[in-house]
Amino acid sequence: MSLLQWAVVGAAGYAIYRAVQRQNTDSAPAAFAHGEEAGLNFAQVRSAGTEGMRSDPKRWDKVDQASDESFPASDPPATY
């Protein structure tokens, strides 16, 4: 193989590698903040509060906070 052919094969391999890496990072759960991992958590529940969110909400009050903290539970928060 000539040097040009090796360069084309190398560039194609690198492009495939980058595409696979980008796909792996984009598959992270959208609810989790950057740096927060779902790990082996079966329910995949993020930390409560705005610091656990990937994007900041425009409005956030104590009712929103109480609701967020009680998420996987079946009972609503007592602040309603």
C-alpha positions in Angstrom: 0.0 0.0 0.0 1.1 3.5 -0.7 1.5 6.1 1.9 -1.7 7.9 0.6 -3.7 4.7 1.0 -2.5 4.3 4.6 -3.4 7.9 5.3 -7.0 7.4 4.0 -7.4 4.1 6.0 -6.1 5.9 9.1 -8.4 8.9 8.7 -11.4 6.6 8.2 -10.5 4.6 11.3 -10.2 7.8 13.3 -13.5 9.1 12.1 -15.2 5.8 13.1 -13.6 6.0 16.5 -14.8 9.5 17.1 -18.3 8.7 16.0 -18.5 5.8 18.5 -17.1 8.0 21.3 -19.6 10.7 20.6 -22.4 8.2 20.6 -21.4 6.9 24.0 -21.3 10.3 25.6 -24.6 11.4 24.1 -26.4 8.3 25.6 -26.1 9.6 29.2 -29.5 10.3 30.8 -30.7 13.8 30.2 -32.0 14.4 33.7 -28.6 14.1 35.3 -26.3 17.1 35.8 -22.9 17.0 34.2 -20.6 14.9 36.3 -23.4 13.1 38.0 -23.6 9.4 37.1 -26.5 7.1 37.1 -24.2 4.2 38.0 -25.8 0.9 39.0 -28.9 2.6 40.4 -31.8 0.5 39.3 -34.3 3.4 39.2 -31.8 5.8 37.7 -33.0 8.7 40.0 -31.0 11.9 40.1 -30.3 14.0 43.2 -33.1 16.3 44.3 -32.9 20.0 43.7 -31.6 22.3 41.0 -28.0 21.3 41.5 -28.9 17.8 40.3 -30.4 19.1 37.0 -28.6 19.5 33.7 -30.5 22.7 32.9 -31.6 25.4 35.4 -35.4 26.0 35.6 -36.6 29.5 35.1 -38.8 29.4 38.3 -38.2 27.2 41.3 -40.0 27.6 44.6 -40.4 25.5 47.8 -43.3 23.5 46.4 -41.2 22.5 43.4 -38.4 21.6 45.8 -40.7 19.5 48.0 -42.1 17.7 44.9 -38.7 17.0 43.5 -37.4 15.6 46.8 -40.4 13.2 47.1 -40.2 12.0 43.5 -40.0 8.2 43.6 -42.3 8.0 46.6 -46.0 7.4 46.2 -47.1 10.1 48.6 -47.2 13.8 47.7 -45.2 16.3 49.8 -47.0 17.9 52.7 -46.4 21.5 51.5 -49.4 21.6 49.2 
